[in-house]
Amino acid sequence: MAISELTVEDVAAGVAEVLPEAAPVRPVRALRRGRSHVSWVLESPRGRLVGKVLLGCPRDGFMERLAEHRRVWEHGVLVPPVLAFTDSCPAVGGQPLTVFEYLPGVDAEETLPSVDADRAVALMRDTGAALARLHQVPVGGFGDAVGGLGVGPASWGAVVAGRAAWLRDAYRSLDGAPLALVEAGIGLLCRLADDVSPHVRPAVAHLDVYLPNILVDDKGRFRILLDLEHVRWVDPVMDFVKPAMWMFAERPAWADAFADGYRSAGTWPERWSERLSVATGLELLTGVQYWIRVADHEMREDYLRRLRAWVRSDGAAHVWASIRP
């Protein structure tokens, strides 16, 4: 089922299927669409809900990630409460459906243009603190190769080596892939990962922290982190990559506030800069492959530019280093 074919009535019917005590369910409004999901606010006797349908994504590990979302919420992390979920709902064409408790607010990308500089800095500080609390939820080890959760490799170096092997295979199947650059990047990635591996302990990582995934109240204050579809047990430093790429460019005050907030609620990661170089390489090598595969020329060129700089610098040009001149 394509996004264009899905109706809010389908989603309301699906929510009533997976959460019968919420019936009858009435549509209220659509939320911002993601690359691979659509969501609606719905009214029910239980109060307002959010019905979210995942479209066009691999389902491997979907149920495990939703269970992990619920687990971190139970540990007090500021994420949406999960009420019900299924990996195949007939009402929405057999697609995965999740029902969340509705929390009023807007995403940070929508509200920040109208927020003053001090409030924006406070929002970054609170986001950093929320992320530190997420990273403190106990885990059983590094995640497995399929879903990224459960028991996997014994070390971060082994995790990265497994990902590198997958990337080599994935690039070979792409037409026009920059194989020489990729091979140089993979070699650098594995060498840097082996160096920092003894210092890395696994944690729950969000892996998609950027403005649309931060919910704020009507005054621009932090409420919760949204969209844990990518949650994994990895090096928590992975969660510093996307904020640097998509939130902090030309905004060093936001980066400083985010780091201050993280330190206020948790321990700053040991050998952070070196680990961030590994995290940068993983994001860029994975991203180039993805953007080529989905034929997004603009994003492919952006990631290629960053990847070339990272390789040429021997890993020194990680994403955080680019925030300041």
Salt bridges, closest charged atoms under 4 A:
GLU21 OE2 - ARG46 NH1 3.46
GLU43 OE1 - ARG48 NE 2.95
GLU68 OE2 - ARG71 NH2 2.79
ASP107 OD2 - ARG32 NE 2.74
GLU109 OE1 - ARG32 NH1 3.01
ASP169 OD1 - ARG172 NH1 2.77
GLU183 OE2 - ARG168 NH2 2.69
ASP195 OD2 - ARG271 NH2 2.67
ASP208 OD2 - HIS230 NE2 3.94
ASP208 OD1 - LYS242 NZ 3.00
ASP217 OD2 - ARG221 NE 2.76
ASP227 OD2 - HIS37 NE2 3.57
ASP227 OD1 - LYS52 NZ 2.24
GLU229 OE2 - LYS52 NZ 2.35
ASP235 OD1 - ARG275 NH2 2.54
ASP239 OD2 - HIS135 NE2 2.79
ASP256 OD2 - ARG324 NH2 2.72
ASP260 OD1 - ARG263 NH1 3.89
GLU270 OE2 - HIS199 ND1 2.91
GLU274 OE2 - ARG271 NE 3.75
ASP296 OD2 - ARG35 NH2 3.57
GLU301 OE2 - ARG300 NH2 2.98
ASP302 OD1 - ARG305 NH2 2.83
ASP302 OD2 - ARG306 NE 2.94
ASP314 OD1 - ARG191 NH2 2.54
